[in-house]
Amino acid sequence: MAPALARQMESPIRRLRLRVCGAVQGVGFRPFALRLARTMRLSGFVLNDSAGVLIEIEGEDAGRFPDAIRAYAPPLARIDSIDVLELPPAGGEQFEILESLGGKSATRIGADAATCDECRRELTDPASRFFGYPFVNCTHCGPRFTITRALPYDRAQTSMASFPMCRACAADYVDPENRRFHAEPVACPDCGPKLSHPIAEVAARLQDGAIVALKGIGGFHLVCDARNDAAVALLRQRKARDEKPVAVMVRDIEAARQFAKPTEAEEALLVSPASPIVLVEARAGAVAGGIAPGLRRIGLMLAYAPLHHLLLDALASPHCPPALVATSANPGGEPLVADNADAARRLSAIADLIVTHDRDIAVRADDSVMQVIDGAPAFIRRARGFVPEPVDLGADGPCVIATGADLKNTVCITRGREAFLSQHVGGLDNAEAIRFQREAISHLCSVLDVKPEFAACDLHPDFRSVRMAEGLNLPFVPVQHHLAHVAAVAAEHRLQGPVLGLALDGHGFGTDGTSWGGEMLAVDGPRWHRAGSLMPLSLPGGDRAAREPWRMGVAALQAAGRIDLAPRFWPDHSGVAQLTAMFERGLRPSVTSSLGRMFDAAAAIAGVRLVQGYEGQAAMEFEALVQAPRCLAGGYSITDGALDFRPLILRLAERGLRGTEAADLFHGTLIAGLADWATGGVAALGTRQVALGGGCMMNRVLAEGLVRALKSRGLEPYLPRLAPANDGGIALGQAAHARQVVMN
């Protein structure tokens, strides 16, 4: 009796109420809690409500339950916090799942997840009722964000509401031992969505060189055989996308290794539940030459929906695994097509076959695009698979909505201590994109159940995103473009105290009304100032200079005092002759401190590219030529906070350097100059924290080299990790800085 009594004294009956917050709805959390409680012989209940998951447990081992939740949570769950409250024991022998409760939401739904291994096995098992079913899913995988209209995350709130479950699916749904227990999108061939065309027909058309518009999780892809040069060229012609890289989809990681040389970190990204497009080094000749012209890396992704797996299986051959171009169906730069009727209207002139299904996409989401920089993932585009995962800002604050920039637009809404960045919207230069931005705002407010109190926007007087913020009828805070780049990095890393920011990009409206783009900013909470900039270059032709690097080449030669070299570089270019003559007659165009435009100038002088087919093309092709960056002694100077690379431009021009030799020298000198510049800036500011932001930080050679150089000087550099370095992360910085302003 004595040992038994001792055990009772050590482990009394306890009842605890657990409030679990995070991405805990729609990921199998309630059935997981039920199974765990039964295993630990605890009574009580679990339910979904507006704040997350509420659990009450009672028994001798109740005190171990919170740690067990964290240790064994479902694969798609993301636990932010578990608050525990002690309650008087109430008795009871059962643990059960109760009905969801409504109310003002303080939780979030999960992101869409790639097909899990178990569902893939069922997909190819003739004995399974899910054999060959292109919409198989469970609590470990499938659509979440893109089918959800509002919280709580229940079937009635999703685009599966119009598909009543058959008897077999209903039995799975209520069986706590089943992987589909309370899986809201559960369906089978008897009761679920249907595909418009047989898989075999789609595969046959692709093998014949056709272009197929294929409806997926977040929208339509335009698909063709990635090894068929003629098919790729035809897709480019019809989509009017001459040279911009297109993504390639393969079946699995083994296939990926046959088409590319992914590193261990890149493979981890490829096989993750988010299944993004990942930039990896291509194997020579593995895919059509038109996939990524002039670049060493291709965008590769693995099949992430059951439909993709079935299609790639149907295309399989014993000689080589199939590979498909899978590019966003966004004709004319408009947003991604996601609606069946819209696809018929907008894609019929591009696709030979349009393949739809009858499960609506509640909100569209492009594929996310990532790369590995300095050993860790970095976003180029953040969308499917990651939205609506929040950024933890570290402290509560007012609810702010930020409307982002006009290029690569996203919006951001803060709730409590979290910032929620929307999926990629794109350029706001057409009516469809502006409608999509409104759609994204409405959907994000709905699934977060918030009403913003303040708005934040860019400083540019003509931005459409600014008009959107003004139209919200809220008090709004304008945030300078490059300050937003720095604030985004500081926010995600929760940097405290003074921060030196290097914001390096193509263009942003400065407080002095000029074009900025190579900025050193000193930031301390809501206070900031411009501590330095790149030496300005002329911007002949204004916005045309961004599309025609030869203009920046001439401007750089003029700034370096050697405009006489321009006719030698481009003797047959009439525009060069005219611009040179205009400079000689005293032309004084507007100026820019943009590092992006200096990349264009160097690329033009090095003979890489004179006209760009897409944004950043010259700089990307210049980066692709780098082999071993080296610094030119005396290749830059720093005077009163101004970083001047005219000596580097002179060396490139006077020596006539081309190709890899020019790329190595340019990148190496750029890294050294920026590192010395930042070292002086932190000394004046009294900090070691350096936030690196702006689109130029997507140049892997530059970013990795600059991080190494700053660390070697004893500094603490921070790169964007949770949001894109480009304008896709601007909204996060706007929201974070606006909160600082409002709270101070």
C-alpha positions in Angstrom: 0.0 0.0 0.0 2.8 2.4 0.9 4.3 2.5 -2.7 0.9 3.0 -4.2 0.1 5.8 -1.8 3.4 7.4 -2.6 2.7 7.3 -6.3 -0.8 8.9 -5.7 0.9 11.7 -3.7 3.5 12.3 -6.5 0.9 12.2 -9.3 -2.4 13.6 -8.1 -5.4 13.9 -10.4 -5.1 17.3 -12.2 -7.2 19.1 -14.7 -5.6 21.5 -17.1 -7.0 23.9 -19.7 -4.7 24.3 -22.6 -5.0 27.2 -25.1 -2.9 26.2 -28.2 -2.2 29.0 -30.7 -0.6 28.9 -34.1 -1.3 27.0 -37.3 -3.3 24.3 -35.5 -6.5 24.1 -37.5 -6.8 21.9 -40.6 -3.7 20.0 -39.8 -5.2 17.0 -37.8 -4.6 18.6 -34.4 -7.9 17.6 -32.8 -7.5 13.9 -33.7 -3.9 14.0 -32.7 -4.9 15.4 -29.3 -7.6 12.7 -28.9 -5.1 9.9 -29.7 -2.5 11.3 -27.4 -5.0 11.8 -24.5 -6.2 8.2 -24.9 -2.7 6.9 -25.0 -1.9 8.8 -21.7 -5.3 7.7 -20.2 -6.6 11.3 -19.8 -10.2 12.4 -20.0 -11.5 15.7 -21.3 -12.2 17.3 -24.7 -10.7 19.2 -27.6 -12.3 21.7 -29.9 -11.5 24.4 -32.5 -12.5 27.9 -31.7 -11.6 31.4 -33.0 -8.4 31.5 -30.9 -7.0 28.2 -32.1 -7.4 24.9 -30.2 -8.9 24.6 -26.7 -8.1 21.4 -24.7 -9.1 20.3 -21.3 -7.4 17.2 -19.9 -7.7 15.4 -16.6 -5.7 12.6 -15.1 -2.5 11.6 -13.3 -0.3 12.5 -16.3 -2.0 15.8 -17.2 1.2 17.7 -16.4 3.1 15.9 -19.1 0.5 16.6 -21.8 1.8 20.1 -22.9 5.3 18.8 -23.5 4.0 15.8 -25.3 1.9 18.1 -27.6 5.0 20.0 -28.6 7.1 16.9 -29.1 4.7 14.9 -31.2 2.5 17.5 -33.0 1.2 16.7 -36.5 3.7 17.4 -39.3 1.9 20.5 -40.7 1.1 22.0 -37.2 3.0 25.2 -36.2 2.6 25.9 -32.4 3.3 29.4 -31.4 2.3 29.1 -27.7 0.5 26.9 -25.2 -1.1 28.7 -22.3 -1.9 26.4 -19.3 -4.6 27.1 -16.6 -5.1 24.8 -13.6 -8.8 23.8 -13.0 -10.5 21.8 -10.3 -10.9 18.1 -11.3 -14.3 17.5 -12.8 -14.2 13.7 -13.2 -15.1 11.8 -16.4 -13.7 8.8 -18.2 -13.8 9.8 -21.9 -11.8 12.2 -24.1 -13.8 13.6 -27.0 -13.8 16.1 -29.8 -16.5 18.8 -29.5 -18.1 21.0 -32.1 -16.1 24.1 -33.2 -17.0 27.5 -31.7 -17.1 30.7 -33.6 -16.2 34.2 -32.6 -13.5 36.8 -33.5 -10.6 34.9 -34.9 -7.1 35.0 -33.3 -5.9 31.8 -35.0 -4.8 31.0 -38.6 -5.2 28.3 -41.1 -2.3 26.4 -42.5 -0.6 26.8 -45.8 -1.2 24.5 -48.7 0.9 21.3 -48.5 2.4 18.9 -51.0 0.9 15.4 -51.3 2.2 13.2 -48.5 3.8 9.8 -48.9 0.7 7.9 -47.6 -1.6 9.6 -50.2 0.9 9.0 -53.0 0.9 5.3 -52.1 -3.0 5.2 -52.2 -2.8 7.1 -55.5 -1.0 4.1 -57.1 -2.7 1.3 -55.2 -5.4 -0.4 -57.2 -6.9 -1.7 -54.0 -7.5 1.8 -52.6 -10.6 3.7 -53.4 -8.4 6.7 -54.0 -6.5 4.9 -56.8 -5.9 7.4 -59.6 -8.0 10.1 -57.9 -6.4 13.5 -58.6 -7.8 15.1 -55.5 -6.8 12.7 -52.8 -5.7 14.4 -49.5 -5.6 13.9 -45.8 -4.8 16.0 -42.6 -1.1 15.8 -43.6 -1.4 17.3 -47.0 -3.5 19.0 -49.6 -5.1 22.5 -50.1 -5.7 24.7 -47.1 -5.3 28.5 -47.7 -6.4 28.4 -51.3 -9.8 26.8 -50.5 -10.7 28.6 -47.3 -13.0 31.6 -47.3 -13.2 32.2 -43.5 -12.4 30.8 -40.1 -13.0 28.5 -38.2 -11.5 26.0 -40.7 -14.5 23.7 -41.3 -15.8 22.2 -44.5 -18.7 24.7 -44.7 -16.2 27.6 -44.9 -14.3 26.1 -47.8 -14.8 25.5 -51.5 -15.5 21.8 -50.5 -18.9 22.9 -49.0 -20.7 21.9 -52.3 -19.4 18.3 -52.1 -21.3 16.3 -49.5 -19.3 13.4 -48.3 -20.2 9.8 -49.4 -20.7 7.1 -46.7 -17.1 6.0 -47.0 -15.6 9.5 -46.7 -18.0 10.3 -43.9 -16.9 7.2 -42.0 -13.2 8.2 -42.4 -14.0 11.7 -41.3 -15.4 10.6 -37.9 -13.0 7.8 -37.2 -10.3 9.0 -34.8 -7.9 6.2 -35.9 -8.1 7.3 -39.6 -5.7 9.7 -41.2 -8.7 11.7 -42.6 -10.3 12.2 -39.3 -11.7 15.8 -39.6 -9.8 16.4 -42.8 -12.0 19.1 -44.3 -11.2 18.6 -48.0 -11.6 14.8 -47.8 -13.3 13.3 -51.0 -13.1 10.4 -53.3 -14.3 9.6 -56.9 -17.8 8.9 -55.6 -18.4 12.3 -53.9 -15.6 14.7 -54.8 -14.4 17.1 -57.5 -13.9 15.8 -61.1 -11.3 16.5 -63.7 -12.5 17.8 -67.1 -10.2 15.5 -69.1 -8.7 12.0 -68.6 -5.1 12.0 -67.6 -4.2 9.7 -70.5 -5.6 12.3 -73.0 -3.6 15.2 -71.3 -0.4 13.1 -71.4 -0.9 12.2 -75.0 -1.3 15.8 -76.0 1.8 16.8 -74.1 3.8 14.1 -75.8 2.6 15.5 -79.2 4.1 18.9 -78.3 0.9 20.6 -77.2 0.6 23.4 -74.6 -1.9 22.6 -71.9 -3.5 25.0 -69.4 -3.7 22.9 -66.2 -5.8 23.9 -63.2 -3.9 23.1 -59.9 -4.0 24.2 -56.3 -3.7 27.9 -56.5 -4.4 28.6 -60.1 -3.6 27.5 -63.7 -0.2 26.4 -65.0 0.8 26.5 -68.7 2.5 23.2 -69.2 4.5 21.6 -72.0 7.4 19.1 -72.5 10.5 20.7 -71.0 12.8 18.8 -73.3 10.9 19.7 -76.5 12.6 22.8 -77.9 9.8 23.5 -80.3 7.1 23.3 -77.6 9.0 25.6 -75.3 9.6 28.1 -78.1 5.9 28.0 -79.0 4.8 28.6 -75.4 7.2 31.6 -75.3 5.7 33.0 -78.5 2.1 32.6 -77.5 2.7 33.9 -74.0 4.9 36.7 -75.3 7.6 35.8 -72.9 10.7 35.7 -75.0 13.5 35.1 -72.5 12.3 35.3 -68.9 13.1 31.9 -67.2 10.3 29.3 -66.9 10.0 26.7 -64.1 10.4 22.9 -64.6 8.4 20.3 -62.7 9.7 16.7 -62.2 8.2 13.8 -60.4 10.6 13.3 -57.4 14.0 14.1 -56.0 15.6 11.3 -57.9 14.4 12.9 -61.2 15.5 16.3 -60.0 19.1 15.0 -59.7 19.0 13.9 -63.3 18.2 17.4 -64.5 20.2 19.5 -62.0 22.8 19.4 -59.3 20.9 20.4 -56.2 22.9 20.8 -52.9 21.8 19.2 -49.7 20.1 22.5 -48.6 18.4 22.9 -52.0 17.1 19.3 -51.8 15.6 19.9 -48.4 13.6 22.8 -49.9 12.5 20.8 -52.9 11.1 17.9 -50.7 9.5 20.2 -48.1 5.7 20.3 -47.7 5.7 23.8 -49.2 7.3 22.4 -52.4 8.5 25.7 -53.8 10.3 26.3 -57.1 14.0 26.3 -56.2 16.9 27.7 -58.2 19.5 25.0 -58.8 22.4 24.5 -61.1 21.2 22.8 -64.3 22.9 19.9 -65.9 24.1 20.7 -69.4 21.6 19.7 -72.1 19.1 18.1 -69.7 16.2 20.4 -70.7 15.4 22.6 -73.7 17.8 25.5 -74.2 14.9 27.9 -74.0 14.1 27.2 -70.3 16.5 29.8 -68.8 18.6 31.5 -71.6 21.9 32.9 -70.5 21.6 31.5 -66.9 23.4 28.7 -65.2 20.5 27.8 -62.8 17.0 26.7 -63.5 13.8 26.9 -61.4 13.0 23.4 -60.4 10.1 22.0 -58.4 8.7 18.6 -57.5 5.1 17.5 -58.3 3.1 18.7 -55.3 -0.6 17.9 -56.2 -2.0 14.4 -56.9 -2.8 15.6 -60.5 0.8 16.3 -61.1 1.9 12.9 -59.9 -0.7 11.1 -62.1 0.3 13.2 -65.1 4.1 12.6 -64.7 3.5 8.9 -64.1 1.5 8.7 -67.3 4.4 10.4 -69.1 7.1 8.2 -67.6 9.5 6.3 -69.9 12.3 3.8 -69.2 14.9 6.0 -70.7 14.6 9.3 -68.9 12.1 10.8 -66.3 9.6 13.3 -67.7 10.0 17.0 -67.1 7.3 19.6 -67.7 7.5 23.4 -68.1 5.1 24.6 -65.4 4.8 28.4 -65.7 2.1 30.6 -64.2 -0.8 31.2 -66.5 -0.7 35.0 -66.3 -1.0 36.3 -69.9 0.2 39.9 -70.5 1.6 40.2 -67.0 -1.8 40.0 -65.5 -2.4 38.0 -62.3 -2.6 34.2 -62.3 -5.8 32.7 -63.8 -7.7 30.7 -61.3 -11.3 30.5 -62.5 -12.6 28.1 -65.1 -14.6 30.7 -67.1 -11.6 33.1 -66.8 -9.4 30.4 -68.2 -11.6 29.9 -71.2 -11.6 33.6 -71.9 -7.9 34.4 -71.3 -6.0 31.2 -72.1 -7.7 29.9 -75.2 -5.3 31.7 -77.5 -2.3 30.2 -75.7 -3.2 26.7 -74.7 -4.2 23.9 -77.1 -6.1 22.2 -74.3 -7.6 23.7 -71.1 -7.9 21.2 -68.3 -10.2 22.3 -65.4 -11.9 20.8 -62.4 -15.0 21.8 -60.3 -13.3 22.5 -57.0 -13.2 26.3 -56.8 -10.0 28.2 -55.8 -11.2 30.5 -53.1 -8.1 32.7 -53.4 -5.3 32.3 -56.0 -1.7 31.8 -55.1 1.3 31.5 -57.4 4.1 29.0 -56.7 6.7 30.3 -54.3 10.2 30.7 -55.7 13.3 30.3 -53.5 17.1 29.9 -53.5 19.7 29.1 -51.0 21.9 32.0 -49.9 24.7 31.7 -47.4 23.5 28.2 -46.5 19.9 29.1 -45.7 16.6 29.5 -47.7 15.8 32.9 -49.2 12.6 34.0 -51.0 12.3 35.4 -54.5 8.5 35.1 -54.5 6.5 34.1 -51.4 3.1 32.5 -52.1 1.7 29.0 -52.1 3.0 26.7 -49.4 4.0 29.6 -47.1 1.1 32.0 -47.0 -0.5 32.7 -44.5 2.4 31.8 -42.1 3.1 35.0 -40.1 6.3 36.8 -39.1 6.6 37.2 -35.3 7.2 40.9 -34.6 8.1 40.2 -30.9 5.5 42.4 -29.3 1.8 43.4 -29.6 0.8 46.5 -31.5 -2.0 48.1 -33.5 -3.6 46.5 -36.5 -1.9 47.9 -39.6 -2.5 47.2 -43.2 0.4 48.0 -45.6 -0.3 48.1 -49.4 3.3 47.5 -50.6 4.9 48.7 -53.8 3.7 48.8 -57.4 6.1 46.1 -58.6 6.0 42.6 -57.1 3.1 43.8 -54.9 2.1 42.1 -51.7 0.0 43.4 -48.9 0.7 42.9 -45.2 -1.7 43.0 -42.2 -0.6 42.9 -38.5 -2.6 41.3 -35.8 -1.2 41.4 -32.2 2.5 40.5 -32.4 2.2 38.9 -35.9 2.5 40.2 -39.4 0.8 38.4 -42.2 2.2 38.9 -45.7 -0.2 38.1 -48.5 0.6 35.9 -51.5 2.4 37.5 -54.5 0.1 39.9 -56.3 2.5 41.2 -59.0 2.8 44.5 -60.8 -0.1 46.9 -60.3 -0.1 48.1 -63.9 -3.4 46.6 -65.0 -7.0 46.5 -63.8 -6.9 42.7 -63.2 -3.9 43.2 -60.8 -5.7 45.9 -58.9 -8.7 43.7 -58.5 -6.5 40.9 -57.3 -4.9 43.2 -54.7 -8.4 44.1 -53.4 -9.3 40.4 -53.4 -6.1 39.6 -51.4 -6.9 42.3 -48.9 -10.5 41.2 -48.4 -9.5 37.5 -48.1 -6.7 38.2 -45.6 -8.9 40.4 -43.4 -11.5 37.6 -43.5 -9.3 34.7 -42.5 -7.6 36.8 -39.8 -11.0 38.3 -38.7 -9.5 41.8 -38.3 -10.4 45.4 -39.1 -7.2 47.5 -39.6 -6.8 50.7 -37.6 -4.0 52.3 -39.6 -2.6 52.0 -43.1 0.9 52.2 -44.4 2.1 52.9 -48.0 5.0 54.0 -50.2 6.1 57.6 -50.4 5.8 57.7 -54.2 3.0 60.2 -55.1 1.9 58.3 -58.2 1.9 54.7 -57.0 -1.4 52.8 -57.4 -0.6 51.1 -54.1 -0.7 54.5 -52.4 -4.1 55.2 -54.0 -5.3 51.9 -52.5 -4.1 52.9 -49.0 -5.7 56.3 -49.3 -9.0 54.7 -50.3 -9.1 52.6 -47.1 -10.2 55.7 -45.2 -7.8 55.1 -42.4 -5.1 57.2 -40.8 -2.0 56.3 -43.0 1.7 56.5 -42.6 3.9 57.0 -45.7 7.1 54.9 -45.5 10.1 55.7 -47.7 10.8 52.7 -50.1 14.3 51.9 -48.9 13.5 52.4 -45.3 10.8 49.7 -45.8 13.4 47.3 -47.1 15.6 47.8 -44.0 12.6 47.8 -41.7 11.5 44.4 -43.1 14.8 42.8 -42.3 14.9 44.4 -38.8 11.4 43.2 -38.1 11.8 39.6 -39.0 15.1 39.3 -37.1 13.5 41.4 -34.2 16.6 43.7 -34.1 16.7 46.1 -31.2 18.5 49.4 -31.0 20.3 51.2 -33.8 20.6 49.3 -37.1 22.6 50.3 -40.2 20.7 49.3 -43.3 22.0 48.9 -46.8 19.1 49.0 -49.2 20.3 48.1 -52.7 17.8 47.9 -55.6 16.6 49.4 -58.9 14.5 52.3 -57.9 12.6 54.0 -55.0 11.2 57.4 -54.5 13.5 59.4 -52.2 12.6 62.0 -49.6 14.3 64.6 -51.9 12.2 63.6 -54.9 15.0 61.9 -56.7 15.4 58.2 -57.6 17.2 56.3 -54.8 18.6 52.7 -55.0 22.0 52.4 -53.3 21.3 53.7 -49.8 22.9 53.6 -46.3 20.3 54.3 -43.7 20.6 54.7 -40.0 17.5 53.3 -38.3 16.5 53.3 -34.6 12.9 52.5 -34.0 10.7 55.2 -35.6 13.7 57.5 -36.2 15.9 57.2 -39.3 18.1 59.2 -41.6 20.0 58.8 -44.8 23.6 58.2 -43.8 25.0 57.8 -47.3 24.4 56.7 -50.9 26.1 55.6 -54.0 27.5 58.4 -56.2 24.6 59.3 -58.5 24.6 58.5 -62.2 22.5 60.2 -64.8 19.3 58.4 -65.8 18.9 59.3 -69.5 15.4 58.4 -70.7 14.0 58.0 -67.2 12.2 54.7 -66.9 13.5 53.6 -70.3 17.0 53.4 -68.8 15.8 50.4 -66.7 14.8 48.5 -69.9 17.8 49.6 -72.0 21.1 49.1 -70.2 23.1 50.8 -73.0 21.7 54.1 -71.7 23.2 53.5 -68.3 26.5 52.4 -70.0 26.7 55.7 -71.7 25.8 57.6 -68.5 28.5 55.7 -66.6 31.1 56.5 -69.2 30.1 60.2 -69.1 30.3 60.2 -65.2 33.8 58.6 -65.4 35.0 61.3 -67.9 35.4 58.8 -70.8 32.2 59.3 -72.9 34.6 59.3 -75.9 34.7 55.5 -75.5 31.0 55.0 -76.2 31.2 55.0 -80.0 34.0 52.4 -79.8 31.9 50.1 -77.7 28.7 50.4 -79.7 29.7 51.8 -83.1 26.6 50.8 -85.0 24.1 51.9 -82.3 22.2 55.0 -83.4 20.8 55.7 -80.0 24.3 55.7 -78.4 25.5 58.2 -81.0 22.5 60.5 -80.3 22.8 60.2 -76.5 26.6 60.9 -76.6 26.0 64.0 -78.7 23.3 65.2 -76.3 25.7 64.7 -73.3 28.4 66.7 -75.2 25.9 69.5 -75.8 25.2 69.7 -72.0 22.3 67.3 -71.4 21.5 67.1 -67.7 18.9 64.4 -67.1 17.6 63.3 -63.7 20.0 61.2 -61.6 19.8 58.0 -59.6 21.8 56.4 -56.8 20.6 53.0 -57.8 22.9 50.0 -57.6 20.5 48.2 -60.0 21.2 50.8 -62.7 25.0 50.5 -62.0 24.7 46.8 -62.6 23.0 47.6 -65.9 25.8 50.0 -66.8 28.5 47.5 -66.1 26.7 44.7 -68.0 26.4 47.0 -71.0 30.0 48.0 -70.9 31.1 44.4 -70.5 29.0 43.4 -73.6 26.5 41.3 -71.7 23.3 42.9 -72.7 22.1 46.3 -74.2 18.4 45.7 -74.0 16.4 43.8 -71.3 13.6 41.5 -72.1 12.6 41.3 -68.4 13.4 43.1 -65.2 16.9 42.3 -63.9 18.0 40.3 -66.9 21.3 42.1 -67.5 22.3 41.7 -63.8 21.2 38.1 -63.7 23.2 37.2 -66.8 26.2 39.2 -65.5 26.0 37.2 -62.2 25.9 33.9 -64.1 29.3 34.7 -65.6 31.0 35.0 -62.2 33.6 32.3 -61.3 36.0 33.8 -58.7 35.2 37.4 -57.6 38.3 39.6 -57.2 38.7 43.2 -56.0 40.3 45.9 -58.1 42.8 47.9 -55.9 41.6 51.5 -55.9 38.4 50.5 -57.6 36.2 52.7 -55.4 36.4 55.7 -53.1 34.3 56.9 -50.1 33.9 60.6 -49.5 31.4 62.1 -47.0 29.2 59.0 -47.0 29.2 58.7 -50.9 30.5 55.4 -52.3 32.0 56.0 -55.8 32.7 53.1 -58.2 33.8 55.3 -61.1 37.4 53.9 -61.0 35.9 50.4 -61.5 33.8 51.6 -64.4 37.0 53.1 -65.9 38.9 49.9 -65.6 36.2 47.8 -67.3 35.9 50.3 -70.1 39.6 51.2 -70.7 40.8 47.6 -70.6 37.8 46.4 -72.6 37.0 43.6 -70.1 34.4 41.1 -71.2 32.6 38.0 -69.9 33.8 36.3 -66.8 36.8 38.6 -66.4 34.5 41.6 -66.2 32.0 39.8 -64.0 34.6 38.7 -61.5 36.2 42.1 -61.2 32.9 43.9 -60.9 31.4 41.7 -58.2 34.6 41.4 -56.2 35.1 45.2 -56.1 31.4 45.8 -55.4 31.6 43.5 -52.3 34.7 45.1 -51.0 33.4 48.7 -51.5 30.1 48.0 -49.8 31.8 46.3 -46.9 34.2 49.2 -46.3 31.3 51.6 -46.7 29.2 49.7 -44.1 32.1 49.5 -41.7 32.4 53.2 -41.6 28.6 53.6 -41.2 28.4 51.3 -38.1 31.3 53.0 -36.5 29.5 56.3 -36.7 26.2 54.8 -35.5 27.6 52.8 -32.7 26.2 49.4 -33.6 27.3 46.2 -35.2 23.9 45.3 -36.7 23.7 45.6 -40.5 20.4 44.8 -42.3 20.8 44.0 -46.0 17.8 44.5 -48.2 16.6 45.4 -51.7 16.4 43.4 -54.9 20.2 43.3 -55.4 20.4 41.1 -52.4 18.9 38.3 -54.5 22.2 38.2 -56.4 23.7 35.2 -54.6 27.3 36.1 -55.4 26.9 39.7 -54.0 24.9 38.6 -50.9 27.1 35.8 -49.8 30.3 37.8 -50.5 29.0 40.8 -48.6 27.9 38.7 -45.6 31.4 37.1 -45.4 33.2 40.4 -45.7 31.1 42.0 -43.0 31.5 39.1 -40.6 35.3 39.2 -41.2 35.1 42.8 -39.9 33.3 41.8 -36.7 29.9 43.0 -37.8 26.5 41.2 -37.6 24.9 41.1 -41.1 21.3 40.1 -41.5 19.7 38.9 -44.8 15.9 38.6 -45.5 14.8 35.1 -44.7 11.0 35.2 -44.1 10.1 37.7 -46.9 11.7 38.5 -50.3 14.6 40.9 -50.4 12.9 42.6 -53.4 9.7 44.6 -53.4 7.7 41.5 -52.4 8.9 42.2 -48.9 8.2 46.0 -48.9 4.7 45.6 -47.3 6.2 43.9 -44.2 8.7 46.8 -43.7 5.9 49.4 -44.2 3.7 47.7 -41.6 6.5 47.2 -39.1 7.7 50.8 -39.4 4.2 52.3 -39.3 3.6 50.4 -36.0 6.7 51.9 -34.6 5.6 55.4 -35.6 2.0 54.9 -34.3 3.2 53.4 -31.0 5.8 56.2 -30.4 
